[in-house]
């Protein structure tokens, strides 16, 4: 649970941090429920919407929500941090058929999103869509209720990372992805030889179709390495975690993760990705683990608990003793 910081304390701290800044500096700007987009976005005269704050802040700067409110969808084209402090709920409810946050930034730009609540209300298509940039960090966020249109897998996703080229680092921590019509957390390079290093830690992905999907099927080369740890992928209507490789290389480690109650498979591995599974519980799924290619690329350690499924394993696991 996020603790509450009195507004007076927040105001004092922010005022002190800005006391030596030049009058025209826009390294840090603010939004508030009582703001106005004609304001300069200072703490004393905040903006009304995240979009206006993003428009005026310096590249690499920070946008901070002063109080709890809905601040509108955002398009991001530069390095930026958007945050709501503890005790503040900064909400984003996009329009029907839209996305809450669209990111198309430069190849070295780092985007940080912290403490945000994104709700599709059953009509918006996606929460966070990362098209390009150098890195994405999502911390302590909620992404829920985004709608699948019934045919396009690029809709209905909580967090969707869909680069077409270059190298991407993504870190998703302490985040809740729930009731999305397609995938809770989705890595899907759309073409070319995109590469990625990803971390998914302390994430709950539940009541989606797919809890998490790491899918490089469309990539013509490159590599992806993703670590899933200390997380839950449970009670999804299809799979808990789906892993599919393309023309490049894909390595996924799953550690200390609960994958249970998924209507179809707990984990499915397709087209020889390299998967290492340790210290995890896979139970109460229709099938616990499916290895579609019957290859020796799925490594399971003996500290896993794989039982109580309709069928525990379909395919071949490479079994190792725990270390």
N, C-alpha and C positions, 0 to 999 in steps of 0.2 A: 504494500500500500504506500502511496506517495504521501509524504508528510507535508503539512501546510506551513508556509512561511508567511508571516504577516506582511501585508502590502507595504506598511511603513518601513519595515526592514529592507524589503526589496528595493524600494524607492531610494533609500539612503545609500545602499550599496551601489546601485546603478549610477546615482548622481556622483558619487565619489569616483567611480571608475571613468566617468566622462569628464571630470573636472578639468583635465589638462588637454583635452582634445581641441583642435582648431575648430572655429565656428562652423566651417563648411565641411567638416569631416562627416562621412557617412559610413564609418566602419561598423557602427551599431545603430540599428533603428528599431522602432517599437510599433506594435499594434495594440488596440484596446477596443472594447465594446463601445466606448463613448468617443472613439476617434473619428477622424474625417480625412478622406484621401487628399484633400487640399492642404492638409497640414504638412509640416516638414518631417514628420515621423520621428521626432525627438521624444524623450520620455515625457516631457511636459506637454507636447503637442503631437500625440501619436496618430498614426494612420488608422484607417478602418479595416483595410483588407491586407492579407498577406501579399497579394499580387503587387499592390502599390509599394509596399515596403521592399519587396524584392526588386522592383524597378529602380528604386533610388539608392539602395545600399551599394557600397563599393564591392567589387569582386573580392571574394574571400571574407566578406563581412558577415555580420550576424543579425538576424531578425528575431526579436523576443516578444512574446505575448505577455502583456501586463496582467490581464484578467481573463476569466473564463468566458468564452463566447465562440461563435462560429465566424471564421475569418475568410471563407471563400476559397475556391480552387486556385491552383498555382501552376504557372509555367516557368521553368527554371532553365537559364542558358549560361550560367556562370557558377564558379565556386561559391558556396554559401553555406551557412548554418542557420537552420530554422528551429527554434526551441521554445518550449513552454516550461517555466520553472516548476519545481514541486509545488503542489497545491493549486496549480492553474491548469485547466483543461481547455486546450486550444483545439477546436473542432473544425473539420472540413467536410462539408456535405456538397458534393458536386451536383451538377445538373443531370437530368436523365440522359443516359447514353454517353456521358462524359467521364473524365478521370479526375480524381482529386488532385494529384500532383503529376505533371509531365516534366521529364528531365531530358533535355537535349543540350548538353554542355560540351566544353572542349575536352580534348584528350587528356589533359593534366588536371582538370577541375575536380575537386573533391566536394561532394555534397553530403551534409550531415543533417539528419532529421531526428529530432529528439522530443519525446513527450507529446506527440500529436495523436489525436483521435480522428480517424478517417472512417466515415460511415456512408456506404452507398445507398442506404435506405431501400434496397431492393430494386433500384432503377438505374443507378450509375454503373459504369462498366468496370472500372479498375480503381484501385487505391493509388499505389505508386507505380508509375511506368518509367523505367530507366532505359532510355534509348541510346544515350552516349554520355561519356564523361570518363574521368580517370578513376573515380571511386565513389561508392555509396555506403554511408553508415546510417543504419536505422536503429534507434535505441529507445526502448520504453514507449513503444507506439502500439496503437490498436488499429487494425484494418479489418473491417467487417461489412457484411451485407452488400457485396458488390455482385452485380447480376450478369450471368452468362446469357448471351442472346440465343442460345440453342444450337449454334453451329460453329461460331468463330471462337477458337481457343484463346484468342487475344482479348477476350472479354471475360468478366467474372473472376478476376484475380485480385488478391489482396496486395501483394508486392510482385511485380513482374519486371525482370531484368532481361531486355531484348536487344543487346548490342548487335551491330552489323560488322564491326571491325575493331581492331585495337585490343588493348589489354585493360581489364577491369578488375578492381578489387572491391568486393562487397562484404560488409559485416552487418549481420542482423542479430540483435541481442535483446533479450527481455521484452519480447514483442508477442502480441496475441493476434492470430489470424483466424477468423471464425466466420462461418455461414456465408462464405463466398461461393458463387455458383460454379466456379471452375477450380482454381488452385489457390491455396493459401499463400505459399511462397514458391515462385516460379522462376527458374533460370532457363532461358530459351534463346541462345544466340540465333539470329534469323538467317545469317549467311556468312560467307567469307571465313577467314581463319581467326575468329575471335578467340581470345584466351581469357581465363578468369581464375582468380584465387578467391574462394568464398568461405565465410564463416557463418554458421547458423547455430546460435548458442542461447539456451534458456528461452526457446521459442515454443509456444503452444499453437499447433495447427489442428483445429477441430471443426467438425460439422461443415467442411467444404466437400467438393467432390474428391479432390486429391489434396492431402495435407501439404506435401512438398513434392516438387518435380524438378529434377536436375536433368535436362534433356538437351544434348548437343547434336541431335539428329540432323539438323539443317546445316551445321558447320562443315565447311569443306576442308578444314584443317585446324591447327591450333591445339590448345590443351585447356583443360579445366580441372582444378583441384578444389573440392569442397569438403569442409569438415562440419558435420552435424553433431552437436553434443548437448547433453543435459536438457533434452527437449522432449516434447510430446507430440506425436502424430497419431491421433486417435479419434475414433467415432466419425470418420469421414465416410461419405456414401460410396466411394469407389476404393481408392488405395490410400494407405498412409504415406508411403514414400515411393515415388516412381523415378527410376534411373535409366536413362537410355543414352547410348553412345552413338556418335556419327563417324565422320571420316578422321577426326582427330583422336586425342586420347582423353579419357575421363577417369578420374580417380575420386572416389567418395569414401570418407570414413564416417562411421556412425558409432558414437560412444555414449554410453549411459543414457539411453533414450528409450522411452516407452512407446510402443507401437501396438495399439490394441483396439479392438472393437470396430475395425474398418470392415465395410460390407464385403469387399472383395479380397484384396491382398494387403498384407502388412507392408511388405517390401517387394517390388518387382524390379528385376534387373534385366535389361534387354540389350543385345548386341555387344556383349563382352566389355562392359565397363569394369574397372577394377574396384571392388567394394571390400572394405574391411569393417567387420561388425564385432563390437566388443561391449561387454558390461550392459547389455540391453535386454529388455523384455519384449517378446513378441507373442501376444496371446489374444484369444477371442476374435481372431480374424477368420474369414472364410478359408483362406490359405495364408499361412504365416509368411513364407518366403517363396517367391517364384523366380527361378533362374532360367530364362527362356532359351538360352543358347547351350545349356548343359556343358559349360566350359569351366575351367578351374580358375576363374577370375573373381569368384565370390568367396572371401575368406571369413570364416566364422570361428571365433575363439570360444573356449569351453566355459567362459564365465557368462555366456548368454543364457537366457531362459526362453527357449522356443518350444512352447507346449500349450495345450489347451485350445488349439486352433481346429477348424474343421479338418484341415490337413496341414501338418506343420511345415513340410518342405516339399516343393515340387521342383525337381531339377537336382543339381549337384552342388554341394557346398564343399569347400576345402577346409577341413577342420584342423585347428591348431590348439595346442595347450595354452592356457592363460600364462602370462608372464608376470 
